[in-house]
Amino acid sequence: MSDAPLAPGLYLVATPIGNLRDVTLRALDVLAGADLVLAEDTRVTSKLLAAYGLSKRIERYDEHSAARARPAALAALSAGARIAFVSDAGTPLVSDPGYRLALEAAEVGVAVFPVPGPSAVLAALSVAGLPTDRFLFVGFPPPKGAARRAFLEGLKGVHATLILFEGVSRLGASLADMVAVLGPRPAAVARELTKLHETIVRGDLATLAADPALAAPKGEVVVVVGPPAEDAAAEPADAEAALREALDRLSPAEAAREVAAATGLPRRDLYRRAVALKSG
């Protein structure tokens, strides 16, 4: 480990998402040299420190304690303290607490240092077999079905690979909603990344949604969904022809849903047109 003293400031330290050997040498230097470690879960961080023979003062900083802990942390930083901030796993602030602490520290002139390292987002993207030149991390979708489908509707036109976190108990329902809203896009489900039972399943969304092993898997899950096809933006005449054909078999709502999935056009607009065609 480095013998150079740490400069005062707030250090946002990425920690392993599973395999403890993924910790960086710089992360260990910062943890060893910090006056205080703020951790989302002190038990998880204590295990990491113990694995590398480090004994540090640790305080809890999670969504429940943040409002109480932040003023004391900012006062210590303003007085020249060196504080390492870690989440349970991966890069801090990514779907984890700490954003306001980092923001307010910077606003009062405290130096804020990134200490990069493990990230479930980038780990999943790298093995998904999907385009990596443009991607959007969207965090956890809403837990309830209607809100989740509205959330996905807002992402349907984004021409980028989408990366989502999802709770294992909701994965099956979430994949089904992705099929209904996003259509037959290529995707991957990454589970337990860097851990003993690491699993990456690739396929189109419909295939993944029908996979019984993904109905309620164990462990942490990242879902990666490919961007819409380049030809997704259909010409109005093509959409109208598709609607007319679909209306021979389906109700206006069902026809609109089918054509929206095939073309990438807004389902609401297609529904209004389908109703007009049906009544005309």
C-alpha positions in Angstrom: 0.0 0.0 0.0 1.1 3.6 -0.6 2.7 5.5 2.2 1.7 8.9 0.8 -0.8 10.7 3.0 -4.3 11.4 1.6 -5.2 14.9 0.8 -8.3 16.2 2.7 -11.6 15.6 1.0 -14.4 13.2 0.2 -13.4 10.0 -1.6 -16.2 8.1 -3.5 -14.7 4.6 -3.4 -16.0 1.8 -5.7 -16.0 -1.6 -3.9 -16.4 -5.2 -5.2 -19.9 -6.2 -6.4 -19.1 -9.8 -5.4 -15.5 -11.0 -5.8 -13.4 -9.3 -3.1 -10.3 -9.6 -5.3 -11.9 -7.0 -7.6 -11.0 -4.2 -5.2 -8.4 -1.8 -6.6 -5.1 -1.0 -5.0 -6.0 2.7 -4.9 -9.3 1.9 -3.1 -7.3 0.0 -0.4 -4.9 3.0 -0.1 -7.8 5.4 0.4 -9.6 3.1 2.9 -6.4 2.7 4.9 -5.7 6.4 4.9 -9.1 7.8 5.6 -10.1 9.3 9.0 -13.6 7.9 8.6 -15.4 5.5 6.4 -19.1 6.2 5.6 -20.9 3.0 4.6 -24.4 2.1 3.4 -24.1 -1.1 5.5 -21.3 -1.2 8.1 -21.5 -5.0 8.3 -20.7 -5.4 4.6 -17.9 -2.9 4.6 -16.4 -4.3 7.8 -16.1 -7.7 6.0 -14.2 -6.0 3.2 -11.9 -4.1 5.5 -11.2 -7.3 7.6 -10.4 -9.2 4.4 -7.5 -6.8 3.8 -6.4 -6.4 7.4 -7.8 -2.8 7.8 -9.4 -1.5 11.0 -11.1 1.8 10.5 -13.8 3.9 12.2 -17.0 3.2 10.2 -20.3 5.0 10.4 -23.6 4.2 8.7 -24.8 6.5 5.9 -27.9 5.1 4.1 -31.2 6.6 2.9 -32.6 6.5 6.5 -29.6 8.1 8.3 -28.4 10.5 5.6 -30.3 13.6 6.8 -28.9 13.1 10.3 -25.3 12.1 9.3 -24.7 14.6 6.5 -24.3 17.8 8.6 -21.6 16.1 10.8 -19.8 14.7 7.7 -19.8 18.1 6.0 -18.5 19.8 9.2 -15.7 17.2 9.4 -14.8 17.7 5.7 -14.8 21.5 6.1 -12.3 21.0 9.0 -9.9 19.0 6.8 -11.0 15.5 7.3 -10.4 12.7 4.8 -13.6 10.7 4.4 -14.1 7.6 2.3 -17.7 6.9 1.1 -18.7 3.5 0.0 -22.0 1.8 -0.9 -22.8 -1.9 -0.3 -21.2 -2.8 -3.6 -20.0 -1.2 -6.8 -19.6 2.5 -7.5 -21.2 4.9 -4.9 -24.2 7.1 -5.8 -25.4 4.7 -8.6 -28.9 3.8 -7.4 -27.4 4.3 -3.9 -27.3 7.1 -1.3 -24.6 9.8 -1.3 -25.6 12.2 -4.1 -26.5 15.1 -1.7 -23.4 14.6 0.3 -21.1 14.8 -2.7 -23.1 17.8 -4.1 -23.0 19.8 -0.8 -19.4 19.0 -0.2 -18.5 20.4 -3.6 -20.7 23.4 -3.0 -18.8 24.4 0.1 -15.4 24.0 -1.5 -14.5 20.5 -0.3 -12.5 18.4 -2.8 -14.4 15.4 -4.0 -12.4 12.5 -5.5 -13.6 9.6 -7.6 -11.9 6.3 -6.9 -13.2 4.2 -9.8 -13.6 0.4 -9.8 -16.3 -2.3 -10.0 -19.6 -1.4 -11.5 -22.5 -3.8 -12.0 -23.8 -1.5 -14.8 -20.6 -1.7 -16.9 -20.0 -5.3 -16.0 -23.4 -6.4 -17.4 -23.1 -4.2 -20.4 -19.7 -5.7 -21.3 -21.0 -9.2 -21.4 -24.5 -8.6 -22.8 -23.5 -8.9 -26.5 -25.4 -5.6 -27.2 -24.3 -2.3 -28.6 -22.0 -0.4 -26.2 -21.5 2.9 -28.2 -24.5 4.5 -26.6 -26.3 3.3 -23.4 -28.6 4.6 -20.8 -28.7 3.4 -17.2 -32.3 3.9 -15.9 -32.0 2.3 -12.4 -34.9 0.3 -10.9 -38.3 0.4 -12.8 -41.4 1.1 -10.6 -42.6 -2.0 -8.7 -46.3 -1.8 -9.7 -47.3 -2.9 -13.2 -49.1 0.2 -14.5 -46.4 2.5 -13.4 -43.7 0.2 -14.7 -45.3 0.1 -18.2 -45.6 3.9 -18.2 -42.0 4.1 -17.3 -41.0 1.8 -20.2 -43.2 3.7 -22.6 -41.1 6.7 -21.9 -38.0 4.8 -22.8 -39.3 3.1 -26.0 -38.0 5.8 -28.4 -34.5 6.0 -26.8 -32.0 4.9 -29.4 -29.5 3.4 -26.9 -29.0 0.2 -25.0 -30.9 0.3 -21.8 -29.6 -1.0 -18.5 -31.9 -1.6 -15.6 -31.6 -3.1 -12.1 -34.5 -5.3 -11.0 -35.5 -7.1 -7.8 -35.5 -10.9 -8.3 -39.2 -11.2 -7.1 -40.3 -8.9 -9.9 -38.1 -10.0 -12.7 -40.6 -12.2 -14.5 -43.4 -9.5 -14.4 -40.9 -6.9 -15.5 -39.7 -8.9 -18.5 -43.3 -9.5 -19.5 -44.0 -5.7 -19.4 -40.8 -5.1 -21.5 -42.1 -7.5 -24.1 -45.5 -5.7 -24.2 -44.0 -2.2 -24.4 -40.6 -2.6 -26.1 -41.4 -5.4 -28.4 -39.0 -8.3 -29.5 -35.7 -6.6 -28.7 -32.5 -8.5 -28.0 -31.6 -8.5 -24.3 -29.6 -10.1 -21.6 -30.2 -10.9 -17.9 -27.0 -10.9 -15.8 -27.3 -12.5 -12.3 -24.8 -12.7 -9.4 -22.0 -10.9 -11.4 -18.5 -11.9 -10.3 -19.9 -14.3 -7.8 -19.8 -18.1 -7.6 -23.1 -18.6 -9.4 -22.7 -15.9 -12.0 -25.1 -16.4 -14.9 -25.7 -14.4 -18.1 -28.7 -15.4 -20.2 -29.1 -13.8 -23.7 -32.0 -13.8 -26.1 -34.9 -11.7 -27.2 -37.2 -10.3 -24.5 -40.0 -12.7 -25.3 -37.7 -15.7 -24.9 -36.3 -14.4 -21.6 -39.8 -13.6 -20.3 -40.8 -17.2 -21.0 -37.8 -18.7 -19.3 -39.0 -20.4 -16.1 -35.5 -20.0 -14.6 -35.9 -16.2 -14.7 -39.4 -16.1 -13.2 -38.0 -15.5 -9.7 -34.2 -16.2 -9.7 -32.0 -15.7 -6.7 -29.4 -13.0 -6.3 -28.7 -9.6 -7.8 -30.0 -8.9 -11.3 -29.1 -6.5 -14.1 -31.2 -6.4 -17.3 -29.7 -5.1 -20.5 -32.0 -4.3 -23.5 -30.9 -3.5 -27.0 -31.9 -0.3 -28.8 -34.9 -0.2 -31.2 -34.2 -1.4 -34.7 -32.9 1.3 -37.0 -36.0 1.0 -39.1 -38.4 1.3 -36.1 -39.7 4.7 -37.2 -42.2 3.6 -39.8 -43.8 5.8 -42.4 -47.4 6.9 -41.6 -48.7 5.0 -44.7 -46.9 1.8 -43.5 -48.4 2.2 -40.0 -51.9 2.7 -41.4 -51.6 -0.4 -43.6 -50.5 -2.4 -40.6 -53.4 -1.1 -38.5 -55.9 -2.0 -41.2 -54.6 -5.5 -41.4 -54.5 -5.9 -37.6 -58.1 -4.6 -37.2 -59.3 -7.5 -39.2 -58.2 -9.7 -36.3 -58.0 -7.6 -33.2 -59.8 -4.8 -31.3 -58.5 -1.2 -31.7 -56.5 -1.4 -28.5 -54.9 -4.7 -29.3 -54.2 -3.6 -32.9 -52.6 -0.4 -31.6 -50.4 -2.4 -29.2 -49.3 -4.8 -31.9 -48.4 -2.1 -34.4 -46.7 0.0 -31.8 -44.4 -3.0 -30.9 -43.6 -3.6 -34.5 -43.0 0.0 -35.6 -41.9 1.9 -32.5 -44.6 4.5 -33.0 -46.6 5.8 -30.0 -49.4 3.4 -29.0 -51.7 6.3 -28.0 -51.6 7.8 -31.5 -52.1 4.5 -33.1 -55.1 3.7 -30.9 -56.8 7.0 -31.9 -56.2 6.2 -35.6 -57.4 2.6 -35.1 -60.7 3.8 -33.5 -61.2 6.2 -36.4 -60.6 3.4 -38.9 -62.9 1.0 -37.1 -65.7 3.5 -36.9 -65.3 4.8 -40.4 
